Amino acid sequence: MYLEHMTTDLFRDRALKVALVPVGTIEAHGRHLPLGTDNIIPARLVAMIEERMHDSLLVCPHVAYGHTYYLEEWPGSVNIPLPAFREYMCAIARELVRNGITTIIFLNGHGGNTAALNEVGETASYEGVRTRVISWWDEYASDIKHVTPGTGHGGEDETSLVLAHDADIVEMQKAGAGPEWPEYAEISHIARRAIVPGAMTGDARRATAEKGSALYGLIADRICSTIRDYTEGTR
C-alpha cells in the first residue's frame, strides 16, 4: 500500500510493519539516458512490487536525490553531500520507527548511496528496527547477466530498462560503450572524469526494450522473494 495514498485512519488500522523506501539520484548516464535513470528504474520496480505485495507492504515516497560524487561535474547531476544524505535518510528511518515500522527495505537505484544506506541501517538498529539495502543491479547480477551481459552504469541493462519504460526518453543514436569501472576508484576531483570519461560504463548499444521488459519481471520477482524471505514472521 502506498503511504501517500493512505488516510491517517487507514494507516493506523492497517498497522503495517514492513516499509519499502525507494532511493535514487539525479546524475549523468552517458549522453543517451535521462538524468533520472536511477529514479525511473526503481519507481517502475516499486509499482510491480506493490502489485504483488499490496496488502503486506507499506510503500513510501521515493527519495529522488542521492550522493553523486563521481559524476557531480556532468551537467544536470545533483550531488547531495554524504553527511546530509545520510542524516536525511536516518531521519526518515526514525520517523518510520516512531510510526510503528519494524522492518525497512531500502530499494536502492544508485551505487553512490550504498555506503550511506548501510550506515543508516546500523544507526537504525539501535532503535530496534531491521533494515535491508537491496541494490538491484548488484544483488541479482548473475541473473541480470543472462539477459544483458553488457551491464554497467548506463550500459546494456540500465538502457534496456529505461527503453522498456519509455523509449521516447532514450537517445539511442548517442548510445556507446564505456570502460569498465576500476576495482579501485581514486577519490579526487582530477580522477573523476578519467574514471568515467563518457559518464557511463558497459555497452549500451546492445540494449533493447524487450530485454528491459524481461529484466523488470525478473528483478521484481527476485525482490519480492528477497523481501518475503527477510520479513517472514514480522508482519
Secondary structure, DSSP 8 states (H G I E B T S, - for coil): -BGGGS-HHHHHHH---EEEEEE--B---TTTS-TTHHHHHHHHHHHHHHHHHGGG-EE---B------TTTTSTT-B---HHHHHHHHHHHHHHHHHTT--EEEEEE--GGGHHHHHHHHHHHHTTT-EEEEEEHHHHTHHHHHHH-SS-STTSHHHHHHHHHH-GGG--GGG--EE----SS---SHHHHHHHSTTS--EEGGG--HHHHHHHHHHHHHHHHHHHHHHHTT--
